[in-house]
């Protein structure tokens, strides 16, 4: 260890640790389980709001029979188009205001606009309300990145896979609720019940902590230390003999940093995978409605069964990731999705039995969900903390183009063209994913999260001190922690950077 760290340990009785070391000591406990549930509810809420589109389009056509063609497509297209803007807004806000406050704002906005949809007096206002819902759905990236930043390194991959189950639960909730509510009570009541998990996610805000990595990166060492102490107490650990290594970035977040060669290659390749991968995923989800519908009615049993394929996909992906790197398994899942799309197309063309179609649709949903969950897990690892949510929002914006494209098919488009396009999109993702394995991964392009967790060298500490002093002389609203942050109470004297300066 460095002589300065040894001197500090002898003088104060405290040993300086990186945030990765502290999280390893705290371990995975009650706090992380609660965070997983809270973040998962936000994930689930967004899945529900996307899932209702399949049923809402059909019911809107029944209530407003004069609506047809592109006007009917506008209901789903407006949601996914608004996500393009929403993901950019929420990602940027998260890097400036913090993960916690942004999580609350996004979910409150989603709750209000979801309920407004149920009260729409006309088709025009319904489309407008659903567009606002799409704007709110863009905030889905915030709880995911907060979760990735708040767990021990050894648990990061497993926990990020686990949150994907909540997306599938949201899909199952949406389909099951439709089967129980839409016919007897109507689509408006269905939309209101769909907002229940969103309300629970909003309530979870009061149990949520700000990301310690974000606070540390912003130069708020003491606030980050207070959060870590509260987390440790919840998990039954004591940090009284430890101190947190100071580290803050040198400049405010800027999209320009994403244009440096190393990050640019990651951003470009992941943008292609997000765009075409989500095109294939939403194609599988929306395509299930085409495959299992007849005479304007839905086979809810087949839809629910195929949706459960997503649980299998996430489970298989998580189990494989324990033994093999996520970057290795990503292209294989997209290849499975490609083959499943072609198999569904052939079985449907040959008028195969419903059991066969159901089994193939199950495999298709499993492959698509497994593939996109691996992409979700890989994304936070490729970018540093201060631009992580911004980069994630850019990628989610690119991904939002996929669902938009998946909803633009004219009503007369043959199923062969639709499913063939989804198969082609998944094949391109498999090729690009394999290129990432051979090129980017070998150069450490997906090690940024680990690097930030272990940041502890003296040069960074020195830059951190300079950064904090410069910020103190020019306070701005954007550089402060969330105004609704938990109050800090002192359980250990604040560490002073002067101690390090005097030692040097």
Secondary structure, 3 states (H helix, E strand, C coil): CCHHHHHHHHHHCCEEECHHHHHHHHCCCHHHHHHHHHHHHHHHHHHHHHHHHHHHHHHHHHHCCCCCCHHHHHHHHHHHHHHHHHHHHHHHHHHHHCHHHHHHHHHHHHHHHHHHHHCCCCHHHHHHHHHHHHHHHCCHHHHHHHHHHCCCHHHHHHHHHHHHHHHHHHHHHHHHHHHHHHHHHCHHHHHHHHCHHHHHHHHHHHHCCCCHHHHHHCCCHHHHHHHHHHHHHHCCCCCCCEEECCCCCCCCCCHHHHHCHHHHHHHHHHHHHHHHHHHHHHHHHHHHHHHCEECCEECHHHHHHHHCHHHHHHHHHHHHHHHCCHHHHHHHHHHHHHHHHHHHHHHHHCCCCHHHHHHHHHHHHHHHHHHHHHHHHHHHHCCCHHHHHHHHHHHHHHHHHHHHHHCCCCCCCCHHHHHHHHHHHHHHHHHHHHHHHHCCHHHCCCCHHHHHHCCCCHHHHHHHHHHHHHHHHCCCHHHCCCCCCCCCCCCCCCCCHHHHHHHC
